[in-house]
Amino acid sequence: MSEIVLMGKTYTVRRATLADAIRRGRLEKETAAREYTDKDIRAASLLYPPLAACTDNAPSLDDFLAMLDTETDVWFLAVKAENPHWFPAAQDESGPNA
């Protein structure tokens, strides 16, 4: 488990359980079903489900999209450290914007 600070709040990121994996799938469906006017925002929103699924009291999707880029990197790296199997293509990258 690790603690991170996003938008002035502390969150706990943990190793994913089966329930978290199921939650990730549900969040992926909800995120994909949402309507977006900007293709870049839609693409960025695809990163949200794995981050939120294993983070206690995770920020909302709208808060995620409003975060500073540096904060999304912190969150991504924390989740990747706890659950590297969720990001096989990112094994050698330093963050989602690398």
Rosetta blueprint (number, residue, H / E / L):
1 M L
2 S E
3 E E
4 I E
5 V E
6 L E
7 M L
8 G L
9 K E
10 T E
11 Y E
12 T E
13 V E
14 R L
15 R L
16 A L
17 T L
18 L H
19 A H
20 D H
21 A H
22 I H
23 R H
24 R H
25 G H
26 R H
27 L H
28 E H
29 K H
30 E H
31 T H
32 A H
33 A H
34 R L
35 E L
36 Y L
37 T L
38 D L
39 K H
40 D H
41 I H
42 R H
43 A H
44 A H
45 S H
46 L L
47 L L
48 Y H
49 P H
50 P H
51 L H
52 A H
53 A H
54 C L
55 T E
56 D L
57 N L
58 A L
59 P L
60 S L
61 L H
62 D H
63 D H
64 F H
65 L H
66 A H
67 M L
68 L L
69 D H
70 T H
71 E H
72 T H
73 D H
74 V H
75 W H
76 F H
77 L H
78 A H
79 V H
80 K H
81 A H
82 E H
83 N L
84 P H
85 H H
86 W H
87 F L
88 P H
89 A H
90 A H
91 Q L
92 D L
93 E L
94 S L
95 G L
96 P L
97 N L
98 A L
